[in-house]
């Protein structure tokens, strides 16, 4: 079982990632995005959570077809962000009610992307709860507001439940952070002046669970869902059947693509 990666953070903890991090092949970027922080600046302060579950979506240039990807049929006014520079937010609506967020990856024009599926909430929990409409939940412990401390008055199970309700799912995390297509689509996540950023505070997730993607009808068999094993915020717990990999410590920008990227995908499909 993977140890939890909770760590107290400052409101603007860590440093911004480099563009090169997101310019590598998306199936290599995705597992290394686990442990990074998604942070949004609001008028009342920062909202932030640690990324604990993602899915990779392959661009149309990839030798493995991915009809589930929004970029599969090429650029359109809706998906134009995916075909632009890496490291930008692609926010889209589902069912006309909720939003999901991807991060554009790979070189400009290749349109790989990573869907953020779950966060571990770290900063601004009360505001997240209000954004989610979770007024019936018990008040968050004071230490939890500061980053998950050891509060003897609140059980671990209760804290885990709160966290999962807040940001355990792609639409939940967008709602908790108040993300919308109108306000956040196309934002540069690597710009220090951007109200939406991806930051690195030094947490490293070495052991990663790899499973098939969920919630889609096409190409669901591709092993492109990556999660922190046994983390309480990961969505779709019943579907967490897969294999664990160990992510090497070197920078993504220094890793060269394998000769055949389809071979890398097939090794987890058995």
N, C-alpha and C positions, 0 to 999 in steps of 0.2 A: 504494500500500500504506500502510495506516495505521501510524504509529509506535506502538511499544509504550508502554503507560502505566504501566509499573512505576515505583514511587517508594517509597523507604524510609518507613515510618510508625512512629509511636509506638504503644504498645499501646492507647491510647484516643485515637487521632489524630482531629482534626477536631471538628466540632460536630454535635449532633443536628439532623435536619431538622425543619422546621415541619410541622404538620398540613396546612396549606394546600397544601403540595407534592403530597400524595397525594389531595387532594380535587378536582383537576382531572380532565378526561376521561382515562380510562385509556390511550387510545392516544397521549396526549400525555405522560403521566407516564412511560410505559415507556422511551422512548429517553433521557429525562433522568435515569433511574435508573442508567444506565451510568456507571461511574466512581465511584459511591458505595461505601461500605464496609459490609459486613455483619459485625458483631462479636458474639461470644458470650463472656460472662464465665463462667469455670469456677473450680473451687477452686484449680487450679494456674496460673491466669493467663488471658489473653485468647487467643481464636482469631479470626482476622479474614481476610477476603478482599475483593478489589475486584470489584464486579459488572461482568461483561463480556458477558453475554448474558441476554436476558429474552424473555418472550412476554406479550402483553396478552390478556386475556379479557374480553369485553364482558358487562355486566350485562343482565338481562332487560328493562330499560327502553329499551335501545338500539334504534334503528330498524333496525340490521343484526342479524339473528338470529345467535346464536352457540351452537349446541347442544353445542359442546365445553366450554363453561364450566360449572363445577360449580354455578353459580347459575342456570342456564338455566330450570329448572323451579320456581324460587322457593325461599324459605327452608325449610330442614329442620334437624333437630338437628345433622346433620353439618356443614352449611355455614353455620351461623348467624353465624360470625365475619365472613363476607363481607358480610353485610347490616348490620353494625355500623359503628362509626366507622372512618374511613380510618387507615392506618398500623399495622395489626395483623397479626400473623403467622397465616396459615391453613396449618396443617401437616396433611397427609393421607397415608394409606398407599396404596401401589399393590402389587397382587399379594400383599398381606399380608406382604411382606418388606421393602420399602423405603419411604422417605418423600420427599415433595416439599414445597416451601414456596412459598406465594403471599403477596403483600402486598395487603391490602384497600385499595381505592381508591374515589374519588368520595364524594359525600355519603352519609350514613347512609341505608340502604335501597336504594341503587342497585347495589351489589354488583359493581362492576368489580374486577378484580384483575390483578396481575402475577406471573407465574411466574418464579422465579429459576432460570436454566438453567445458568449457569457463573460461577465466581469465579476470580480470579487470587489464589492464596494469598499472604498477606503476613506473618502473625504466627501462631506456634504450629505450624509445619510438622511438627515431629517428632510432636507429639500428633495432628495430623491423620492422619499416616501410620499411627500405631498404631490410630486409630479406623477407618481404612480396611482394616486388616489387611495393609498393604503391607510386610511384614517382609523381602521379598526385594529391595527397592530398595536401591541404595547409600546410605550415610549422606549426609544433606544437608550441603553445605558450611556452615561457620560463618557466612559472610556471607549465605548464603541464609536462614538462620534469622532474621537481623536484617532481612531485607527485600530480598533479591535484589541483593546487591552484585556486584562484579567479582572472582570467584574464578577464578584462572588454572588451578586444578587440576580444575575441572569445566567441561565444555563447555556451550555455550549449548543445544545440542540435548538434552543430558541434563537440564538444568534445566527446559526446556520440557516434556519428557516427564514428569518428576516432577510438575510443576504440573498438567498435564492429567489425569494419573492420580488426583491428589488431589481436584480440584474441577471437572473438566470434564464436567459433566452434572448435572441436577437432583437425582438421588438420590445421586450421589457427593458433592456439596457438603453435603447434609444429613448423610450418614454421616461426612464429615470433621469437621464441626462438632459432631457428636453430637446432632443435632436429632431429636426425636420428637414425635408428636402429644400424648402424655400430658404431656410436660414443657413444651412450647413453644407449642402451639396457643392462640391468643387473646392472646398477650403483646403489650403495647404497645411497638412498636419505637422510639417517640419519648420514652419515659419514661427519665430519667437513672438510675433505680433498676432498670430492667429488665435481666435477664441477656442479653437479645437486643436489639440495636439496629441502626439504619441511620444511618450518620454521613457527613458531608461534609468532606473534608480539602482541598477546593479544586481537585481534579482535574476538568477539563472535557473531555468527549468531544464534539467538534464534528461529526465526520463519523461517521455511523452507517449500517451496512448493514441494509437492510430486506428480509426474505424471507418466504415462506410459513411457517406453523408446521409443526412436525414431530412425529412420534410420536403423532398423533391421527388418527381416522377421519372425524370430522365437522368441517365448516367449515375444513378444512386449507388451503383456497385463500386465506383471508384473510391479507393481508400484515401480520401483527402480531408477527413475530419480529424482534427488534432486537439487533444485535451490534456489538462493536468490530471493524472490518474487519481481517482477517488475524491476529487475536490467537490465540496458540497454545493458549489454554485453552477456546476456543469449541468446543462439542460439535457432532457431526454435520457435520464439515468438508465432506463431499461435497455437502451440501445448501445450501452457502453461495452460492447463485446468486440475485441480486436487484439492487436499485438502492441507491445511497447517497444519503442526505439529509444536509443540514447543519442541525444543531440550533441555533436562535437562543439567544443568551446570556441573555435575560431570564428572570426567575423564572417558573416554571410557574403560580404563583398569579396572575400578571398577564396571562396569555394567555386570551383569551376563546374559547369554542368557535366553530367555523365554523358557518354557517347549516345546512349539511347534512353531518353527520359521515360518512354513507355515501359521499359523494363523495370525501372524503379517503382512505377505504380503497380505493376503486376505482382511484385513480390509479396504484397499484403492482401491480395485478392483471394487467396486460398482459404 
